[in-house]
Amino acid sequence: MSSDVRFTDFKSDKQPTWCPGCGDFGTMNGMMKALAETGNDPDNTFIVAGIGCSGKIGTYMRSYALHGVHGRALPVGTGVKLANPDLEVMVAGGDGDGYSIGAGHFVHAVRRNVDMTYVVMDNRIYGLTKGQASPTSRSDFETSTTPEGPQQPPVNPLALALASGATFIAQSFSTDAQRHAEIVQEAIEHDGFGFVNVFSPCVTFNDVDTYDYFRDNLVDVAEEGHDPTDYDAAKDKILDASKEYQGVIWQSEKSIPYGEKHGLDTNTSEIDDGAPEGAMDLVREFY
Amino acid sequence: MPADFNWAIGGEAGDGIDSTGKIFAQALSRAGRHVFTSKDFASRIRGGYTAYKVRTAVDPVQSVVDRLDVLIALTPRTIEENLDELHEGSVIIYDGERTTMENVEIPEGMIGLDVPLKRLAEEAGGAIMRNVVALGAACEVSDFPIENLDSALEKRFGSKGQSLVDNNKEAARAGRDYVAAEYDHEFEYELETTDADYVLLNGDEAIGMGAIAAGCKFYAGYPITPATDVMEYLTGRIERFGGHVVQAEDELSAINIALGAARAGARSMTATSGPGIDLMAETFGLVATSETPLVIVDVMRSGPSTGMPTKQEQGDLNMMLYGGHGEIPRFVLGPTTISECFWKTVEAFNLAEKYQTPVYIAADLAMAVTEQTFPPEAFDMDEVEIDRGKVVDEESIEEWQNEKGQFKPHALTEDGVSPRAFPGTDGGVHMSTGLEHDELGRRTEDTEMRVEQVDKRTRKVETAREEEDLSPREFGDEDSENLVISWGSNEGAMTEAIRFLEEEGIDVRFLSVPYLFPRPDLTEAVEAAENVVVVECNATGQFADVVEHDTLSRVDRVNKYDGVRFKADELAGEIKAALQEADQ
């Protein structure tokens, strides 16, 4: 790992095909900054992404990466991190990817508390399939597949995480570059599963949850003197539907990452030339 | 006296049938006798008929037969269920003092031994030991020295204290002594012991052991019958060798966790049964396209849908051969015996890494959950070889970089296999994706590159056909005009069926095929034979279809899909009938 890594080292030479003005540019830049700030370099970083606009991030960043299938990025990240704890693992997904098709994996990844960072680019719409309702869309949000709105309450990702036993819950706004990068950095530094829901507006299909909307409604919990280790205070913030919050909302001081709990501290890519020493004992057990 | 002895204990699930059967099987194995076990069990935890059957002989036994010499019947239904296999002189041990057993009628010609199992067990220290009392009675009937039972009882109960072991030994002796005192009968059996050392294990355990032997460090799975034994075996053992097991939230997660570990460079595996393979199909394509080495075990059971979860079938072949959208290079290995479950698993890891593909291990319930004895050398760890394929390091990486210093994980090569850089390798940074990609792993829809990448992946199969020995295992008379072909667990029954057929003057050449894709070219063998019969446990003859496709010849089929494995004598009859029909 070199000490003079700049965030641009995490930039690939591929030009993003996101729409001009897409929130994902800011989200990605913040991730790269946070990785560089925490002393990582592309050779020890592994990015996993799912499908959708968010899923393209592995192409635009430079690191070891896997662009997987829809909704399954968290399990892949889990496998990477547990098999080689030396790697810095960051999983990126969208609101559809993470809270719809991947909702089950989200709950269990949170429970497992593997030491990795999960960044969800939440634009409250399906962008790449051209504008259908997502699990975080408002119940009256009219789209091509929900002409009268979904008529169901949106998923509250932070509440879902809290209920699943999360040890780190944060939210940020992609265009508030400095704060967003700081928050992702705190997620990386957290010992355990660092979850960041990022408001990453879709300028093409979502005319409700816009930059202006978030600018007008966003409250930074740090400015309110919020103590993220205060569970009840965190719960109140998370369940408060009247405002949009950014900042680290909940961080458990008792987090023990999965790997530490199970004594996983070695890179398992190295193996013996033949059967491991003592393997014949396995046969003798069957006498 | 017949060369082999067939024994069973049956009752309700929850009666301890499984552990009692296992104790006796282990006692026989430790006494230097060969053992082959089979299980009838229902998909429920308590209640419902269940049985554990043991066939034993001094010579190797490789299948079950349609005969029972001694039956311990804990319920009246046990007798009904096994009536077909009982014969004149069969011994039925039962507890006539039990209310449900007091009016039991012993079929004519059979010997009923009414032994107060519960009462004797209570006298020895607890009613729970009534099955062990029955084992003692069975020892007397089969003239099997009861001391051989002791070590198996120690193995089973040793961790729970010496007094429990002693009580069980006493219970066994009570059963033996009761039969000796109460029944003045000459039984025709004599289970001789030998000095041979055998190990007794099932196919799932052999797969788990093979994985550890091959350096597998990562297993992710979701419990499903009949594959769960693989996970249970690895849990608590793989850790001793630096590995780890994750119980995932579902099969979709299991294969993706396993994929992640494999991308990190670990030898990685998942195991499931048909319904789980269905769920994994999407990621299977990703594994292949991202060229990630991964071993996926399918322990087949009766389908479709939830089918019969605790019953035998070989119905998933087509899914393993063709499953997944698009066209996917893969290996499908089909171990044919329990020891081959071990060796094919070792080989699966080598093939997965050498060719950077997913590798299916097509196991089946009949092989996976039943036990067989082997000399320990059958699992000689010194014979295990490891081939990690084209792994590059910091020194060799330059060769695989483009002019901008970017690593090419999907470089177009002659053999179809590209270099592999484990994450953490300086200069090896790359991404991989399920999208069609260029040599760098980046998405492309360029028509030329698309064709080149498809061809490259397909070339792996051609390379394997040239480099790997895909030969079938051959038995019987190589000059016979009758050719029998099978795959999976049918090999054992078929090798014994050959002997039954010989007794009737019918010779056969038997090919047992362990490589289902890529597979050996059977054209020559098929063309040389007059009659060709393909034997498999499914209704439509999935492998027979493949043989017809490959050899451009019609074949006859023997299919069994009632949920029960082939028995050697039954299979001989089926083959004989198929050959006679062909001759008409």
Interface residues (C-beta under 8 A of the other chain):
Chain A: D13 K14 P42 D43 N44 F46 I47 V48 G58 T59 R62 S63 Y64 A65 L66 H67 G68 V69 R72 P75 V76 G77 T78 G79 V80 K81 L82 A83 N84 D86 L87 G104 H105 V107 H108 H262 L264 T266 N267 T268 S269 I271 D272 D273 G274 A275 P276 G278 A279 M280 L282 V283 R284 F286 Y287
Chain B: S29 R30 D197 Y198 V199 L200 L201 E205 M209 I212 A213 A214 G215 K217 F218 A220 R237 R240 F241 G242 G243 H244 V246 A248 E249 D250 L252 S253 A254 N256 I257 A258 L259 G260 A261 A262 R263 A264 G265 A266 R267 S268 E282 T283 L286 S290 P376 F379 M381 D382 V384 E385 I386 R388 K404 F422 P423 G424 T425 D426 G427 G428 V429 H430 M431 S432 T433 G434 L435 R442 R443
